[in-house]
Every structure is written in structure tokens, then in C-alpha cells.
Amino acid sequence: MARNAKNTRMCSGCMARRDKHEFVCIYNSADGVKIGSPCDKTSGRSAYICKNKECMEKAIKRKWIPRSLRSELPPCFYDSLREYFKTF
């Protein structure tokens, strides 16, 4: 459970609410869409996903990531996202 409402985020896959540090963050930056920890994000739109492959696949299937970011994503982004999630 989250410590307070300020740090609470919702997973784009399973829709569970947790502390933002328990998620992988996908965010828009000046260089394009980045994947990292919530601490890396400076400002702008972002999507949060639990650190498991099932939530990632649900978020991709339901198209919640581009909806949260309010931008289209290239197909190669999903390949890099799957590679990133192999570390968990």
C-alpha cells in the first residue's frame, strides 16, 4: 500500500494502486519515450507498470501506454520494453 496519496500511482496493466517506487516508469522526454525508474522522470506525461511481465503484456494489449502518454509509439518501442522486462 502507498505511504501517501502524493506518491500513489496506478499500474497501466492491472490497475493496482501502489507507491510509485514499486513501478517501472515510461515517460516522454525531449529525446523521446524513455523507460526507467520513477526517480528519473523530470516532468511530463508518464505511464507506470508493475515490475512483472503479465502487467506489461496487459498494458500493451489494452493500449494503455500510448493512451497514458497521449502519443503514438513506434512498434520497436514495444520490443525494447519487452527486453527491459526480461531483467525482472
Secondary structure, 3 states (H helix, E strand, C coil): CCCCHHHEEEECCCCCEEEHHHEEEEEEECCEEEEECHHHCCCCCEEEEECCHHHHHHHHHCCHHHHHHCCCCCHHHHHHHHHHHCCC
